[in-house]
Amino acid sequence: MQKYELTKKQIFEYADTLELAFFDDVTPELIAAFEKTIGFEIKGSYKQFLLDFGFLSFGSLEIFGIPHKEILKQNEDDTNALTQTLASRKEINLSENLLIIYNFGNGELYCLDLSEAVPKVVVIWDAEAENNAHPPITEVIADSFEDFFEEYVNAEITDFEEEE
């Protein structure tokens, strides 16, 4: 989790220059209720992310989690991993082992594969598959949430620095 901690530190170093919103009052009990609802245990660095941030809005990057309704009154469902995942289970028959954590905005949904010992970040298309099958995984983006977190936070920082 060393990469995760370094990435978290970077976020707070840039908090004054890039817009930052998160909800740091997530409790183990809230995560347990979240896990019960989705039917899977959340493991590894994503669980730590939920405890530290709840959800993250950092510049243009939005990583889904457990948002606080007071912070995001207008688009609270947009960063809520639970509502996004449950809705996609109904709308596109999203596989039960996938948890949506990021919407790339072009039809790609980034999901944690919770059936893995160390959940990988995978991509599916936001579209209903033929014959009511689960949308297929098109690629593995990262071997862990920690790797995904580091890469996408660093990309946001790099984009910001290049614009200045």
N, C-alpha and C positions, 0 to 999 in steps of 0.2 A: 504493500500500500504506500510505498515511498513516493511513487509517481503521483498517486492521488493527492497526497499531502502537499507536494510541490505545486501541483496544478491549483489546488485550493488556495495556496499562498499567493500565486500569481493573480488569481481572481481579485483578491482583496487589495493587491498592489495597484490594480487598474480600476478599482471601484469608483474613484473620483472622475475618471476620464471616460469610462464606458458605463452606460446605464446598467445598474445592477439591482435585481429584485430577487428575493428568495424568502422562504419561510422557515426559520430555524427553531421553531417550537414543536417539531415533530417528535413524538414520544415513541418508545418501543411498543406501547399499547396501541397507538394509532397504526403503526406498521403491522402489528399482529392482526388488526381488524382488516387492513388492506390485503394482507396475505390470505386471510380467510375468505375474503370476497373473490379474489382472483383464483384461489385454489392452489397456490404454489408458495413455497417459502422463498423469500428474497434473500440472496446470498451475496457475500463479497462486498466489493467497493460500492455497488449501487445501494446497498443497505446503509452504508456509512454516508453516502451522498444524501439519502433521504433524511438521516438524522442531522446532518450538517446544514443542508439547504432546503429540504422539502421539495422544491423545484428550483430551477435556475433560469433566470432571464438575464443574460450578460451580453450587452450590445445587441446584435441581431440573433444570437444563439438562444434557443429556448429548449431546455431539457426537461421533459415531463417528469412529474413526481406527484407530490401531495401539496397542492397549493393552499394558501390561506385566503379565504374569500374576501377579507378586508383589503388585501393587497391588490388583487386583480378582480375588481368588481365586474368589469365588462367582459373579460375573456378568461374567466377562471376555468372553464372547461377546456380551453385550448392548451393548457399546460398540466392538465390532470391526467396522469397515466391511467388511473382507474377508469374514468368516464370514457376516455379515448379507446381503451382496450375493450371494455364491455360493449360499447357501441359498435366497434369493428367486429366483435364476435358475432353480433346480430346481423350487421349490414353486409359484411363480406366473408363471413364464416372464418374469421381469424382463428388460427390454431390455438387451443387452450394453453399451450406452453409458452406462448409469446406475449410479451408485455411491451406496448408501444411506449417509447421514450423520446422519440424525435420525429417530426414530420418535415422532411426535406422540402416540401412545397411543390414538388413536381410529380406527385403521385407515389413517391417512395416513402415508405414508413420504416423507420429504424426501430427494431424491437430487440429486447433481451430474450434470448432463448433460455427460459428458466428450467428446462429439462437437463441442462448441462451442469456438471459439478461447479465449473466456473462459467457463469453465463456469458455466452458470446453475443456480440451485437450483430444482428443480421438484417437484411433488407428484404421486404416484400413490396409488391405493388398494391396500392389502395384500389383494388378492383376485385369484383367477384369472379372467382374461378369457374370454369365450366363444370357442369354436373354437380354443383354445390360442393365442390372439393375445397380444401383449404388453399388459399393463395400460396404458391410455391415460394420458397426462399430463393432469391436470385443471387445473393452473394453474402459472404461474411465480411463485415466492415472492420471488426476488431475482435481480437481473441478474448477481450474482457471489457467490462464497462470502464475500468481504469484507463485502458489504452484509448478507447473512444473519447473519454473525458479529456485526456491530455491532448489528443490530436485536435479536437474541435475547439477547445478553449485557446490553444496556441494559434490556430488558424484565425480565430476572431481577433486576437491580439495583433497578429501579423497584419491582417487587413486594416486594422485601425492605424497601426504605425506607418503603413505604406500610404495611407490617405493624408497623413500630416505633412 
